[in-house]
Amino acid sequence: MIDRRQVVLGMLLGFLAPRARAAEAALLKFTELYEPAGAAGLVTTPKTNGLAGRPVVMKGFMAPPLKPDADFFVLTREPMSVCPFCDSAANWPADIVVVHLAGPNDYADNAVPIAVTGTLDLGPKMDPKTGFVSLIRLERATYERL
């Protein structure tokens, strides 16, 4: 038999877990992702490198998804009306981050600011399902509208 107290506690912990993770996460701004532009192309900052593998919070806008059932989206510095994904790391814009979600997604309006909390993952990586290449990702992410 299921104990109602366990169910309520589980629901409460499930509700509080993203908030607790956000409280322990470091704030990372788009302007802090890369060093000033140079001949070497995009080079991540010491702050960004130091946060790799750790929970971070980033604020921005959800770009429209490529398809409604996608389990990821692109976080942008400014609102966008189309998905800004590029086809190679060489063309990667400095003001977007790929967000892989921890669970189902109800998409936010692309004009509404959001705060995303996830584990920072760095380095060129190709998504095997889409073929897209990303340089910076937030993994197992959740978000809330601001």
Stockholm file with secondary structure:
# STOCKHOLM 1.0

chainA/1-146         MIDRRQVVLGMLLGFLAPRARAAEAALLKFTELYEPAGAAGLVTTPKTNGLAGRPVVMKGFMAPPLKPDADFFVLTREPMSVCPFCDSAANWPADIVVVHLAGPNDYADNAVPIAVTGTLDLGPKMDPKTGFVSLIRLERATYERL
#=GR chainA/1-146 SS CCCHHHHHHHHHHHHHHHHHHHHHSEECCGGGSBCSCCTTCCCBCHHHHHHTTSEEEEEEEECCCSSTTCSEEEEESSCCSSCCCCSSGGGCCTTEEEEEESSCCCCCCTTSEEEEEEEEEEEEEECTTTCCEEEEEEEEEEEEEC
#=GC SS_cons         CCCHHHHHHHHHHHHHHHHHHHHHSEECCGGGSBCSCCTTCCCBCHHHHHHTTSEEEEEEEECCCSSTTCSEEEEESSCCSSCCCCSSGGGCCTTEEEEEESSCCCCCCTTSEEEEEEEEEEEEEECTTTCCEEEEEEEEEEEEEC
//
